Amino acid sequence: MLHGYRNGSAQADLELGEAWRVDAIPDLLRAVRALPGVQAARLRIVKQPD
């Protein structure tokens, strides 16, 4: 789940499903922060209960 996505006019939690994955590497966060209109970005990793 992508939790707490928000921008200037909306916010949402998005359930992306089991097949959706990203590599949590520093380059990913730098790339997201460099996107037009992005003011801030952070990565939070949470282990879901079994």
Backbone as XML, in Angstrom:
<?xml version="1.0"?>
<chain id="A" units="angstrom">
  <residue number="1" name="MET">
    <atom name="N" x="0.842" y="-1.170" z="0.000"/>
    <atom name="CA" x="0.000" y="0.000" z="0.000"/>
    <atom name="C" x="0.887" y="1.234" z="0.000"/>
  </residue>
  <residue number="2" name="LEU">
    <atom name="N" x="0.582" y="2.151" z="-0.866"/>
    <atom name="CA" x="1.221" y="3.465" z="-0.852"/>
    <atom name="C" x="0.374" y="4.319" z="0.066"/>
  </residue>
  <residue number="3" name="HIS">
    <atom name="N" x="0.906" y="4.646" z="1.214"/>
    <atom name="CA" x="0.130" y="5.295" z="2.263"/>
    <atom name="C" x="0.472" y="6.773" z="2.339"/>
  </residue>
  <residue number="4" name="GLY">
    <atom name="N" x="-0.531" y="7.599" z="2.389"/>
    <atom name="CA" x="-0.324" y="9.005" z="2.650"/>
    <atom name="C" x="0.135" y="9.827" z="1.465"/>
  </residue>
  <residue number="5" name="TYR">
    <atom name="N" x="-0.155" y="9.400" z="0.234"/>
    <atom name="CA" x="0.161" y="10.238" z="-0.919"/>
    <atom name="C" x="-0.679" y="11.502" z="-0.828"/>
  </residue>
  <residue number="6" name="ARG">
    <atom name="N" x="-0.049" y="12.651" z="-1.056"/>
    <atom name="CA" x="-0.828" y="13.888" z="-1.065"/>
    <atom name="C" x="-0.113" y="14.936" z="-1.896"/>
  </residue>
  <residue number="7" name="ASN">
    <atom name="N" x="-0.911" y="15.856" z="-2.414"/>
    <atom name="CA" x="-0.379" y="17.023" z="-3.104"/>
    <atom name="C" x="-1.215" y="18.224" z="-2.669"/>
  </residue>
  <residue number="8" name="GLY">
    <atom name="N" x="-1.109" y="19.334" z="-3.366"/>
    <atom name="CA" x="-1.782" y="20.550" z="-2.951"/>
    <atom name="C" x="-3.295" y="20.494" z="-2.967"/>
  </residue>
  <residue number="9" name="SER">
    <atom name="N" x="-3.870" y="19.550" z="-3.702"/>
    <atom name="CA" x="-5.327" y="19.540" z="-3.814"/>
    <atom name="C" x="-5.988" y="18.226" z="-3.420"/>
  </residue>
  <residue number="10" name="ALA">
    <atom name="N" x="-5.198" y="17.191" z="-3.087"/>
    <atom name="CA" x="-5.812" y="15.904" z="-2.765"/>
    <atom name="C" x="-4.851" y="15.046" z="-1.957"/>
  </residue>
  <residue number="11" name="GLN">
    <atom name="N" x="-5.399" y="13.978" z="-1.369"/>
    <atom name="CA" x="-4.577" y="12.982" z="-0.703"/>
    <atom name="C" x="-5.247" y="11.631" z="-0.847"/>
  </residue>
  <residue number="12" name="ALA">
    <atom name="N" x="-4.448" y="10.552" z="-0.753"/>
    <atom name="CA" x="-5.007" y="9.219" z="-0.938"/>
    <atom name="C" x="-4.057" y="8.164" z="-0.395"/>
  </residue>
  <residue number="13" name="ASP">
    <atom name="N" x="-4.602" y="7.004" z="-0.082"/>
    <atom name="CA" x="-3.844" y="5.783" z="0.154"/>
    <atom name="C" x="-4.130" y="4.895" z="-1.053"/>
  </residue>
  <residue number="14" name="LEU">
    <atom name="N" x="-3.104" y="4.342" z="-1.644"/>
    <atom name="CA" x="-3.271" y="3.525" z="-2.842"/>
    <atom name="C" x="-2.843" y="2.095" z="-2.562"/>
  </residue>
  <residue number="15" name="GLU">
    <atom name="N" x="-3.712" y="1.131" z="-2.816"/>
    <atom name="CA" x="-3.347" y="-0.274" z="-2.691"/>
    <atom name="C" x="-2.874" y="-0.750" z="-4.057"/>
  </residue>
  <residue number="16" name="LEU">
    <atom name="N" x="-1.588" y="-1.110" z="-4.134"/>
    <atom name="CA" x="-0.974" y="-1.404" z="-5.428"/>
    <atom name="C" x="-0.909" y="-2.894" z="-5.738"/>
  </residue>
  <residue number="17" name="GLY">
    <atom name="N" x="-1.141" y="-3.751" z="-4.771"/>
    <atom name="CA" x="-1.153" y="-5.182" z="-5.038"/>
    <atom name="C" x="0.197" y="-5.844" z="-4.842"/>
  </residue>
  <residue number="18" name="GLU">
    <atom name="N" x="0.186" y="-7.162" z="-4.791"/>
    <atom name="CA" x="1.389" y="-7.942" z="-4.503"/>
    <atom name="C" x="2.455" y="-7.871" z="-5.602"/>
  </residue>
  <residue number="19" name="ALA">
    <atom name="N" x="2.062" y="-7.678" z="-6.833"/>
    <atom name="CA" x="3.024" y="-7.679" z="-7.942"/>
    <atom name="C" x="3.784" y="-6.358" z="-8.061"/>
  </residue>
  <residue number="20" name="TRP">
    <atom name="N" x="3.359" y="-5.333" z="-7.353"/>
    <atom name="CA" x="3.972" y="-4.011" z="-7.478"/>
    <atom name="C" x="5.144" y="-3.912" z="-6.533"/>
  </residue>
  <residue number="21" name="ARG">
    <atom name="N" x="6.334" y="-3.629" z="-7.056"/>
    <atom name="CA" x="7.554" y="-3.555" z="-6.253"/>
    <atom name="C" x="8.443" y="-2.425" z="-6.756"/>
  </residue>
  <residue number="22" name="VAL">
    <atom name="N" x="9.252" y="-1.885" z="-5.861"/>
    <atom name="CA" x="10.312" y="-0.944" z="-6.224"/>
    <atom name="C" x="11.578" y="-1.349" z="-5.485"/>
  </residue>
  <residue number="23" name="ASP">
    <atom name="N" x="12.722" y="-0.969" z="-6.026"/>
    <atom name="CA" x="13.987" y="-1.136" z="-5.322"/>
    <atom name="C" x="14.231" y="0.125" z="-4.516"/>
  </residue>
  <residue number="24" name="ALA">
    <atom name="N" x="14.330" y="-0.020" z="-3.205"/>
    <atom name="CA" x="14.498" y="1.132" z="-2.317"/>
    <atom name="C" x="15.966" y="1.549" z="-2.301"/>
  </residue>
  <residue number="25" name="ILE">
    <atom name="N" x="16.378" y="2.221" z="-3.349"/>
    <atom name="CA" x="17.764" y="2.669" z="-3.470"/>
    <atom name="C" x="17.804" y="4.190" z="-3.459"/>
  </residue>
  <residue number="26" name="PRO">
    <atom name="N" x="18.933" y="4.771" z="-3.059"/>
    <atom name="CA" x="19.017" y="6.241" z="-3.003"/>
    <atom name="C" x="18.668" y="6.925" z="-4.328"/>
  </residue>
  <residue number="27" name="ASP">
    <atom name="N" x="19.008" y="6.307" z="-5.451"/>
    <atom name="CA" x="18.688" y="6.907" z="-6.756"/>
    <atom name="C" x="17.190" y="7.065" z="-6.967"/>
  </residue>
  <residue number="28" name="LEU">
    <atom name="N" x="16.382" y="6.144" z="-6.429"/>
    <atom name="CA" x="14.928" y="6.232" z="-6.560"/>
    <atom name="C" x="14.413" y="7.497" z="-5.887"/>
  </residue>
  <residue number="29" name="LEU">
    <atom name="N" x="14.830" y="7.728" z="-4.664"/>
    <atom name="CA" x="14.370" y="8.904" z="-3.937"/>
    <atom name="C" x="14.851" y="10.193" z="-4.593"/>
  </residue>
  <residue number="30" name="ARG">
    <atom name="N" x="16.082" y="10.203" z="-5.081"/>
    <atom name="CA" x="16.584" y="11.383" z="-5.798"/>
    <atom name="C" x="15.758" y="11.651" z="-7.053"/>
  </residue>
  <residue number="31" name="ALA">
    <atom name="N" x="15.411" y="10.592" z="-7.782"/>
    <atom name="CA" x="14.632" y="10.749" z="-9.012"/>
    <atom name="C" x="13.236" y="11.277" z="-8.717"/>
  </residue>
  <residue number="32" name="VAL">
    <atom name="N" x="12.595" y="10.756" z="-7.670"/>
    <atom name="CA" x="11.254" y="11.227" z="-7.309"/>
    <atom name="C" x="11.312" y="12.695" z="-6.886"/>
  </residue>
  <residue number="33" name="ARG">
    <atom name="N" x="12.309" y="13.048" z="-6.086"/>
    <atom name="CA" x="12.439" y="14.436" z="-5.630"/>
    <atom name="C" x="12.703" y="15.397" z="-6.782"/>
  </residue>
  <residue number="34" name="ALA">
    <atom name="N" x="13.278" y="14.909" z="-7.867"/>
    <atom name="CA" x="13.602" y="15.755" z="-9.017"/>
    <atom name="C" x="12.424" y="15.937" z="-9.979"/>
  </residue>
  <residue number="35" name="LEU">
    <atom name="N" x="11.332" y="15.206" z="-9.785"/>
    <atom name="CA" x="10.178" y="15.336" z="-10.676"/>
    <atom name="C" x="9.553" y="16.720" z="-10.556"/>
  </residue>
  <residue number="36" name="PRO">
    <atom name="N" x="9.082" y="17.269" z="-11.669"/>
    <atom name="CA" x="8.435" y="18.583" z="-11.614"/>
    <atom name="C" x="7.238" y="18.564" z="-10.666"/>
  </residue>
  <residue number="37" name="GLY">
    <atom name="N" x="7.154" y="19.565" z="-9.832"/>
    <atom name="CA" x="6.035" y="19.697" z="-8.913"/>
    <atom name="C" x="6.211" y="18.987" z="-7.583"/>
  </residue>
  <residue number="38" name="VAL">
    <atom name="N" x="7.225" y="18.134" z="-7.445"/>
    <atom name="CA" x="7.455" y="17.431" z="-6.184"/>
    <atom name="C" x="8.221" y="18.362" z="-5.250"/>
  </residue>
  <residue number="39" name="GLN">
    <atom name="N" x="7.632" y="18.657" z="-4.104"/>
    <atom name="CA" x="8.278" y="19.518" z="-3.128"/>
    <atom name="C" x="9.052" y="18.718" z="-2.084"/>
  </residue>
  <residue number="40" name="ALA">
    <atom name="N" x="8.599" y="17.518" z="-1.789"/>
    <atom name="CA" x="9.276" y="16.667" z="-0.812"/>
    <atom name="C" x="8.871" y="15.217" z="-1.055"/>
  </residue>
  <residue number="41" name="ALA">
    <atom name="N" x="9.764" y="14.307" z="-0.717"/>
    <atom name="CA" x="9.472" y="12.876" z="-0.825"/>
    <atom name="C" x="10.292" y="12.145" z="0.219"/>
  </residue>
  <residue number="42" name="ARG">
    <atom name="N" x="9.706" y="11.092" z="0.768"/>
    <atom name="CA" x="10.442" y="10.249" z="1.707"/>
    <atom name="C" x="9.996" y="8.812" z="1.502"/>
  </residue>
  <residue number="43" name="LEU">
    <atom name="N" x="10.811" y="7.894" z="1.937"/>
    <atom name="CA" x="10.524" y="6.472" z="1.811"/>
    <atom name="C" x="10.326" y="5.910" z="3.199"/>
  </residue>
  <residue number="44" name="ARG">
    <atom name="N" x="9.201" y="5.262" z="3.403"/>
    <atom name="CA" x="8.919" y="4.612" z="4.684"/>
    <atom name="C" x="8.645" y="3.156" z="4.408"/>
  </residue>
  <residue number="45" name="ILE">
    <atom name="N" x="9.409" y="2.286" z="5.037"/>
    <atom name="CA" x="9.255" y="0.841" z="4.839"/>
    <atom name="C" x="8.605" y="0.264" z="6.091"/>
  </residue>
  <residue number="46" name="VAL">
    <atom name="N" x="7.484" y="-0.424" z="5.899"/>
    <atom name="CA" x="6.731" y="-1.007" z="7.011"/>
    <atom name="C" x="6.485" y="-2.466" z="6.706"/>
  </residue>
  <residue number="47" name="LYS">
    <atom name="N" x="6.817" y="-3.319" z="7.653"/>
    <atom name="CA" x="6.523" y="-4.738" z="7.483"/>
    <atom name="C" x="5.070" y="-4.985" z="7.859"/>
  </residue>
  <residue number="48" name="GLN">
    <atom name="N" x="4.339" y="-5.573" z="6.938"/>
    <atom name="CA" x="2.932" y="-5.890" z="7.173"/>
    <atom name="C" x="2.834" y="-7.132" z="8.057"/>
  </residue>
  <residue number="49" name="PRO">
    <atom name="N" x="1.853" y="-7.171" z="8.950"/>
    <atom name="CA" x="1.680" y="-8.374" z="9.786"/>
    <atom name="C" x="1.349" y="-9.580" z="8.929"/>
  </residue>
  <residue number="50" name="ASP">
    <atom name="N" x="1.807" y="-10.743" z="9.379"/>
    <atom name="CA" x="1.560" y="-11.989" z="8.613"/>
    <atom name="C" x="0.142" y="-12.441" z="8.681"/>
  </residue>
</chain>
